[in-house]
Amino acid sequence: MGNPHFLTIPFPILGHMNPLMQFSQVLAKHGCKITFLTSDENYNKMKTTSINDGEGKLMEPHINLVSLPDGVNPQDDRKDLAKVILSTRITMSPMLPKLIEDINNLDSDNKISCIIVTKNMGWALEVAHQLGIKGALFWPASATSLVSFNSMERLVEEGIVDPQSGIPRKQEIQLSLNLPMMEAAAMPWYSLSNAFFFLHMMKEMQNVNLGEWWLCNTSMDLEAEAISLSPKFLPIGPLIGNEDNNIGSLWQEDETCLEWLDQHKPKSVIYVSFGSLISIGPNQFKELAIGLDLLKRPFLWVVRKDMAHMNNVLENEYLDELFKGNKGKIVSWSPQKKILCHPSIACFITHCGWNSTIESVCSGVPLLCWPFFSDQLMNKTYICDVWKVGLGFEKDENGLITKEEIKKKVDELLEDEEIKERSLKFMEMVVKNKSEGDKNLNKFINWAKE
């Protein structure tokens, strides 16, 4: 039998598309054929970034881009994840069997042998199951967060979690004996404070369990206890080493910041980025800007174009002072992996998304944790309490992280030699795990071939 043909289907947001595209590239380098399915809207965006020839062919010979409508109207808010989840399922799922048939007819010698999905696309595993095609889950977050979702039913049965809202009845939850005790609020479904997500994930987990493998960008040294809880877990991380391109990115990266970083001393620059979804209010934004000014250190700050109200705040005369004398640089999107590997980076103020967490750990960069929702609070628990490679910010009585707190914690982190040492130790350890991840990857490809 020839090399497998994978149909990869990410939920159409950046935090799922980027890691699944990166994984698709890894599979392509092993000679596998990939058909990458995304929404029409994202397909059109991907055609405008520097990644393909405009014909839906990526600059990667084994990867083919295809799209289906996701049913989200142009006037709808794509940040409303509940709307996108429902619309994607209702619109795409009846169209998927026909798309698979069309793809198979184009190359009858190399039909789709396995469908890989990310979270919220579990319905596609149901379709795969009905068509007799193998299925696997690519989980774009930590193994521990997947364990937490997989424990929801048991937590409901044990009376620890309300069956309708998903709100825990205890202050703290321990998902398993060997996992850390965590605040109930750190459960990834809790912080979304919306019964829709809880009930959606209960159903999603039934579909996810149809997948034979749960592929995670993690490693035994990071999450051995969580990984040991299900035979489906296959740690294939760390997925590093594809830094040369931004295939799959929907936004143009601003590479000028790398030249700017070159002008700074080793371990001198504070890097600030909250990923692709998070927006902070004008008051918090201003506190952060003033806090960065108080530090009297160079900083590189990602302020996305869709945070337009922030750009108004930035025009404030006071904030103009921030950028005098080459002290600060703002970009609308950054080549993050290259930045974190840059010798001038001292630390990373982050929302603690899993991709950012793994990239920092693999670069030995200490973290300042500013989580907002979903799995980010759980990742913060690991960063600060389990791995001890970072510190968290405390909010004031108004729920703000003040400029004083920002200055205090950055100074504290940069003076903490133990955290810096541990960050470097972790980097060595996790990069060594790569060979184990590669072994698991080969196991997965061979299984798909059978």
C-alpha positions as CSV (number, residue, x, y, z in Angstrom):
1,M,0.0,0.0,0.0
2,G,1.2,3.5,-0.8
3,N,1.5,6.5,1.5
4,P,-1.7,7.5,3.3
5,H,-3.9,10.3,2.1
6,F,-5.1,12.5,5.0
7,L,-8.1,14.9,5.0
8,T,-7.3,17.4,7.7
9,I,-10.2,19.6,8.9
10,P,-9.5,22.3,11.5
11,F,-12.1,24.4,13.2
12,P,-11.8,27.7,11.2
13,I,-9.9,29.8,13.7
14,L,-6.2,30.6,13.7
15,G,-5.4,28.7,16.9
16,H,-6.6,25.5,15.3
17,M,-5.7,26.1,11.7
18,N,-2.0,27.0,12.3
19,P,-1.1,23.9,14.4
20,L,-3.0,21.5,12.1
21,M,-1.4,23.1,9.0
22,Q,2.0,22.7,10.7
23,F,1.2,19.0,11.5
24,S,0.0,18.6,7.9
25,Q,3.4,19.9,6.7
26,V,5.1,17.3,9.0
27,L,3.0,14.5,7.5
28,A,3.7,15.9,3.9
29,K,7.5,15.7,4.6
30,H,7.0,12.0,5.4
31,G,5.5,11.6,1.9
32,C,1.9,11.6,2.9
33,K,-0.7,13.3,0.7
34,I,-2.8,15.9,2.5
35,T,-6.1,17.6,1.5
36,F,-6.6,20.5,3.9
37,L,-10.2,21.5,4.2
38,T,-11.1,25.0,5.5
39,S,-14.0,27.5,5.2
40,D,-14.5,29.5,1.9
41,E,-13.7,32.6,3.9
42,N,-10.3,31.3,5.2
43,Y,-9.5,29.8,1.8
44,N,-9.7,33.2,0.2
45,K,-7.6,34.8,3.0
46,M,-5.0,32.0,2.6
47,K,-4.8,32.7,-1.1
48,T,-3.7,36.3,-0.4
49,T,-0.9,35.5,2.1
50,S,2.4,34.4,0.5
51,I,1.7,30.7,0.7
52,N,0.3,29.5,-2.6
53,D,0.2,29.9,-6.3
54,G,-3.4,31.3,-6.3
55,E,-4.7,28.0,-7.6
56,G,-5.3,26.4,-4.2
57,K,-1.9,24.7,-4.4
58,L,0.3,25.4,-1.4
59,M,4.0,25.9,-1.8
60,E,4.2,22.4,-0.4
61,P,3.7,19.8,-3.2
62,H,1.9,17.2,-1.1
63,I,-0.7,19.6,0.4
64,N,-3.9,20.6,-1.5
65,L,-6.3,23.2,-0.2
66,V,-10.0,22.7,-0.5
67,S,-13.0,24.6,1.0
68,L,-16.6,24.4,1.9
69,P,-18.9,27.3,3.1
70,D,-19.2,27.5,6.9
71,G,-22.6,29.3,6.7
72,V,-21.5,32.3,8.8
73,N,-23.0,35.4,7.2
74,P,-20.6,38.3,6.3
75,Q,-22.4,40.6,8.8
76,D,-22.1,38.0,11.6
77,D,-19.5,38.3,14.3
78,R,-16.9,35.6,13.7
79,K,-15.7,36.0,17.3
80,D,-19.0,34.6,18.4
81,L,-17.7,31.0,18.7
82,A,-21.0,29.5,19.5
83,K,-22.4,30.8,16.3
84,V,-19.4,29.6,14.2
85,I,-19.5,26.1,15.9
86,L,-23.3,25.6,15.1
87,S,-23.1,27.1,11.6
88,T,-20.1,25.1,10.6
89,R,-21.6,21.8,11.7
90,I,-25.0,22.5,10.1
91,T,-23.6,23.8,6.8
92,M,-20.5,21.6,6.3
93,S,-21.6,18.2,7.5
94,P,-24.1,17.4,4.8
95,M,-21.6,18.5,2.1
96,L,-18.6,16.5,3.4
97,P,-19.5,13.1,1.9
98,K,-19.9,14.6,-1.6
99,L,-16.5,16.4,-1.2
100,I,-14.8,13.2,-0.1
101,E,-16.3,11.4,-3.1
102,D,-15.1,14.1,-5.5
103,I,-11.6,14.0,-4.0
104,N,-11.5,10.2,-4.3
105,N,-12.7,10.4,-7.9
106,L,-9.8,12.7,-8.8
107,D,-7.2,10.2,-7.6
108,S,-8.8,6.7,-7.3
109,D,-5.3,5.2,-6.6
110,N,-4.9,7.3,-3.5
111,K,-8.2,7.7,-1.8
112,I,-8.6,9.4,1.6
113,S,-7.4,6.9,4.2
114,C,-7.9,8.9,7.3
115,I,-9.7,12.1,8.5
116,I,-8.0,14.3,11.1
117,V,-10.1,16.9,12.9
118,T,-9.6,19.5,15.6
119,K,-11.9,20.3,18.5
120,N,-15.5,21.4,17.5
121,M,-15.2,19.4,14.2
122,G,-16.1,16.1,15.8
123,W,-19.1,15.7,13.6
124,A,-16.6,15.0,10.7
125,L,-15.4,11.9,12.7
126,E,-19.1,10.8,12.7
127,V,-19.1,11.2,8.9
128,A,-15.8,9.3,8.6
129,H,-17.3,6.5,10.8
130,Q,-20.4,6.2,8.6
131,L,-18.2,6.1,5.4
132,G,-15.8,3.5,6.9
133,I,-12.8,5.9,6.9
134,K,-10.3,5.9,9.8
135,G,-10.5,9.0,12.1
136,A,-8.2,10.8,14.5
137,L,-8.4,13.9,16.6
138,F,-5.6,16.5,16.5
139,W,-6.1,18.4,19.8
140,P,-4.6,21.9,19.6
141,A,-4.4,22.3,23.3
142,S,-2.8,20.4,26.3
143,A,-3.5,16.7,27.0
144,T,-4.7,17.8,30.4
145,S,-7.4,20.0,28.9
146,L,-8.6,17.0,26.8
147,V,-8.7,14.9,30.0
148,S,-10.9,17.6,31.6
149,F,-13.4,17.5,28.8
150,N,-13.4,13.7,28.8
151,S,-14.1,13.8,32.6
152,M,-17.2,16.0,32.2
153,E,-19.7,13.1,32.2
154,R,-18.1,11.5,35.3
155,L,-18.0,14.9,37.1
156,V,-21.7,15.3,36.4
157,E,-22.5,11.8,37.6
158,E,-20.5,12.4,40.8
159,G,-22.4,15.6,41.5
160,I,-19.3,17.8,41.3
161,V,-20.6,19.7,38.2
162,D,-24.1,21.0,37.4
163,P,-25.4,18.9,34.5
164,Q,-27.1,21.9,32.7
165,S,-24.6,24.8,33.2
166,G,-21.3,22.9,33.7
167,I,-20.6,25.1,36.8
168,P,-18.7,23.2,39.4
169,R,-20.1,22.8,42.9
170,K,-16.6,22.7,44.4
171,Q,-13.9,25.3,44.7
172,E,-11.2,22.9,43.5
173,I,-11.1,19.9,41.2
174,Q,-8.6,17.2,40.9
175,L,-9.2,15.3,37.6
176,S,-7.1,12.3,38.6
177,L,-4.9,11.3,41.5
178,N,-1.7,12.3,39.7
179,L,-2.9,15.5,38.3
180,P,-2.6,18.9,40.1
181,M,-5.4,20.2,42.2
182,M,-6.9,23.1,40.2
183,E,-9.3,25.9,40.8
184,A,-12.7,25.0,39.5
185,A,-12.6,28.2,37.4
186,A,-9.6,26.7,35.5
187,M,-11.7,24.0,33.9
188,P,-11.7,25.0,30.2
189,W,-15.5,24.9,29.9
190,Y,-16.2,26.9,33.0
191,S,-14.6,30.1,32.0
192,L,-16.7,30.4,28.9
193,S,-19.6,30.9,31.4
194,N,-22.0,29.7,28.8
195,A,-24.1,26.5,29.1
196,F,-23.9,26.2,25.3
197,F,-20.2,25.3,25.4
198,F,-20.7,22.8,28.2
199,L,-23.5,20.9,26.4
200,H,-21.7,21.2,23.1
201,M,-18.5,19.7,24.5
202,M,-20.5,16.8,26.2
203,K,-21.7,15.9,22.6
204,E,-18.4,16.7,21.1
205,M,-16.6,14.2,23.4
206,Q,-18.9,11.4,22.1
207,N,-17.7,12.2,18.6
208,V,-14.1,12.7,19.6
209,N,-14.2,9.2,21.1
210,L,-14.9,7.8,17.6
211,G,-11.3,8.9,16.7
212,E,-8.8,6.1,17.2
213,W,-6.0,8.4,18.2
214,W,-5.8,11.7,20.1
215,L,-2.8,13.4,18.7
216,C,-1.4,16.2,21.0
217,N,1.4,18.7,20.5
218,T,2.9,17.7,23.9
219,S,5.4,15.4,25.4
220,M,5.8,12.9,28.3
221,D,8.1,15.3,30.2
222,L,5.4,18.0,30.1
223,E,2.3,16.0,30.8
224,A,3.1,12.3,31.6
225,E,0.2,12.0,34.1
226,A,-2.5,13.2,31.7
227,I,-1.2,11.2,28.8
228,S,-1.2,8.0,30.8
229,L,-5.0,8.4,31.4
230,S,-6.1,7.2,28.0
231,P,-4.6,4.7,25.5
232,K,-5.8,7.0,22.7
233,F,-3.2,9.7,23.6
234,L,-0.3,9.9,21.2
235,P,2.1,12.7,22.1
236,I,3.7,13.9,18.8
237,G,5.3,17.1,20.2
238,P,7.1,19.3,20.3
239,L,6.1,20.2,16.7
240,I,9.1,22.5,16.1
241,G,11.4,23.0,13.2
242,N,9.1,24.4,10.6
243,E,10.0,28.0,11.2
244,D,10.8,29.0,7.7
245,N,7.3,29.7,6.5
246,N,3.9,30.9,7.6
247,I,1.9,28.4,5.6
248,G,-1.6,28.4,7.0
249,S,-1.4,31.8,8.5
250,L,-4.4,34.0,7.6
251,W,-2.4,37.2,8.3
252,Q,0.7,38.7,6.9
253,E,3.5,38.6,9.5
254,D,5.5,41.7,10.0
255,E,9.2,40.6,9.6
256,T,10.6,44.1,10.3
257,C,10.5,43.4,14.0
258,L,13.3,40.8,13.6
259,E,15.7,43.5,12.3
260,W,14.5,45.7,15.2
261,L,15.3,42.9,17.7
262,D,18.8,42.5,16.1
263,Q,19.6,46.0,17.5
264,H,19.0,45.0,21.1
265,K,21.1,43.3,23.7
266,P,20.6,39.6,24.6
267,K,17.7,39.0,27.0
268,S,16.6,42.7,27.1
269,V,13.3,42.8,25.2
270,I,9.8,42.2,26.7
271,Y,7.5,40.4,24.1
272,V,3.8,41.0,24.5
273,S,1.1,39.1,22.5
274,F,-2.4,37.8,23.3
275,G,-2.9,35.6,20.3
276,S,-5.5,35.8,17.5
277,L,-8.8,36.0,19.4
278,I,-8.4,38.1,22.6
279,S,-9.2,41.8,22.8
280,I,-8.7,43.8,26.0
281,G,-10.8,46.9,26.9
282,P,-9.4,50.4,26.5
283,N,-8.8,50.9,30.3
284,Q,-6.8,47.7,30.5
285,F,-5.0,48.5,27.3
286,K,-3.9,51.8,28.7
287,E,-2.7,50.2,32.0
288,L,-0.6,47.8,29.9
289,A,0.9,50.6,27.8
290,I,1.8,52.7,30.8
291,G,3.1,49.6,32.6
292,L,5.4,48.9,29.7
293,D,6.6,52.5,29.8
294,L,7.3,52.3,33.5
295,L,9.6,49.3,32.9
296,K,12.1,51.5,31.0
297,R,13.0,48.4,28.9
298,P,12.5,47.8,25.2
299,F,9.3,45.9,24.3
300,L,7.7,44.4,21.2
301,W,3.9,44.4,21.3
302,V,1.5,42.7,18.9
303,V,-1.7,44.9,18.5
304,R,-3.9,43.3,15.8
305,K,-5.6,45.4,13.2
306,D,-9.0,44.2,14.4
307,M,-8.4,45.9,17.7
308,A,-9.2,49.3,16.1
309,H,-10.4,51.0,19.3
310,M,-6.9,50.3,20.6
311,N,-5.3,52.2,17.9
312,N,-7.3,55.3,18.9
313,V,-5.9,54.8,22.5
314,L,-2.4,54.6,21.0
315,E,-2.8,58.0,19.3
316,N,-3.0,59.5,22.8
317,E,-0.2,62.0,23.2
318,Y,1.1,60.3,26.4
319,L,1.5,57.0,24.6
320,D,3.4,58.7,21.8
321,E,6.2,59.1,24.4
322,L,6.4,55.3,24.6
323,F,7.9,54.9,21.2
324,K,10.5,57.7,21.4
325,G,14.1,56.6,21.3
326,N,13.4,53.2,19.7
327,K,12.1,51.8,23.1
328,G,9.0,50.1,21.9
329,K,7.7,48.6,18.7
330,I,4.2,47.7,17.8
331,V,3.3,45.2,15.0
332,S,-0.1,44.0,13.9
333,W,1.0,40.3,13.6
334,S,4.4,38.7,14.3
335,P,6.4,35.7,13.2
336,Q,6.2,34.4,16.8
337,K,8.4,31.3,16.7
338,K,11.3,33.4,15.2
339,I,10.8,36.0,17.8
340,L,10.8,33.6,20.7
341,C,14.0,32.0,19.4
342,H,15.7,35.5,19.1
343,P,18.5,36.0,21.7
344,S,17.3,39.5,22.6
345,I,13.9,38.2,24.1
346,A,13.9,38.3,27.9
347,C,10.4,37.2,28.6
348,F,6.9,36.8,27.1
349,I,3.7,38.4,28.4
350,T,1.1,35.9,27.1
351,H,-2.5,34.8,27.2
352,C,-1.2,31.2,27.8
353,G,-2.7,29.7,24.7
354,W,-1.2,26.2,24.2
355,N,0.6,27.1,21.0
356,S,2.3,30.1,22.6
357,T,3.0,28.0,25.7
358,I,4.8,25.2,23.8
359,E,6.7,27.7,21.6
360,S,8.0,29.5,24.7
361,V,8.9,26.3,26.5
362,C,10.8,25.1,23.4
363,S,12.7,28.4,23.3
364,G,13.5,28.6,27.0
365,V,11.7,31.9,27.4
366,P,10.2,32.6,30.9
367,L,6.5,33.5,30.9
368,L,4.3,36.1,32.5
369,C,0.8,34.7,32.5
370,W,-2.3,36.7,31.6
371,P,-5.0,34.0,30.8
372,F,-8.5,35.0,29.7
373,F,-10.6,31.9,29.0
374,S,-10.9,28.3,27.7
375,D,-7.7,26.2,28.5
376,Q,-5.6,29.2,29.3
377,L,-6.2,29.1,33.0
378,M,-5.2,25.5,33.2
379,N,-2.1,26.2,31.2
380,K,-1.2,28.9,33.7
381,T,-1.5,26.4,36.5
382,Y,1.1,24.2,34.7
383,I,3.4,27.2,33.9
384,C,3.4,28.7,37.4
385,D,2.8,25.8,39.8
386,V,3.8,22.5,38.0
387,W,6.7,23.4,35.7
388,K,7.5,26.7,37.5
389,V,8.7,28.6,34.4
390,G,6.7,31.7,34.9
391,L,4.7,34.0,37.1
392,G,1.0,35.2,37.0
393,F,-0.4,38.7,37.3
394,E,-2.9,39.6,40.1
395,K,-6.0,41.7,39.3
396,D,-7.1,44.6,41.4
397,E,-10.6,45.0,42.9
398,N,-11.9,46.3,39.5
399,G,-10.6,43.2,37.7
400,L,-7.7,45.2,36.1
401,I,-4.1,44.3,36.0
402,T,-2.6,47.6,37.0
403,K,0.5,49.3,35.5
404,E,2.2,48.9,38.9
405,E,1.5,45.1,39.0
406,I,2.9,44.8,35.4
407,K,6.1,46.6,36.4
408,K,6.4,44.6,39.6
409,K,6.0,41.2,38.1
410,V,8.2,41.8,35.0
411,D,11.0,43.0,37.3
412,E,10.5,40.1,39.7
413,L,10.6,37.6,36.8
414,L,13.7,39.1,35.3
415,E,15.5,39.0,38.6
416,D,14.5,35.3,39.3
417,E,17.5,33.2,38.3
418,E,15.8,30.0,39.3
419,I,12.9,30.5,36.9
420,K,15.4,31.4,34.1
421,E,17.4,28.3,34.8
422,R,14.4,26.1,34.9
423,S,13.1,27.5,31.6
424,L,16.4,26.5,29.9
425,K,16.3,23.1,31.6
426,F,12.8,22.6,30.3
427,M,13.8,23.7,26.9
428,E,16.5,21.0,26.7
429,M,14.2,18.4,28.1
430,V,11.3,19.0,25.7
431,V,13.5,19.4,22.7
432,K,15.0,15.9,23.6
433,N,11.4,14.6,23.6
434,K,11.3,15.3,19.9
435,S,12.7,11.9,19.1
436,E,9.9,10.2,21.1
437,G,7.3,12.4,19.3
438,D,8.8,11.4,15.9
439,K,8.5,7.7,16.9
440,N,4.8,8.2,17.7
441,L,4.3,10.1,14.4
442,N,5.7,7.1,12.5
443,K,3.4,4.8,14.5
444,F,0.5,6.9,13.4
445,I,1.4,7.0,9.7
446,N,1.9,3.2,9.7
447,W,-1.5,2.8,11.3
448,A,-3.1,5.0,8.6
449,K,-1.4,2.9,5.9
450,E,-2.8,-0.4,7.1
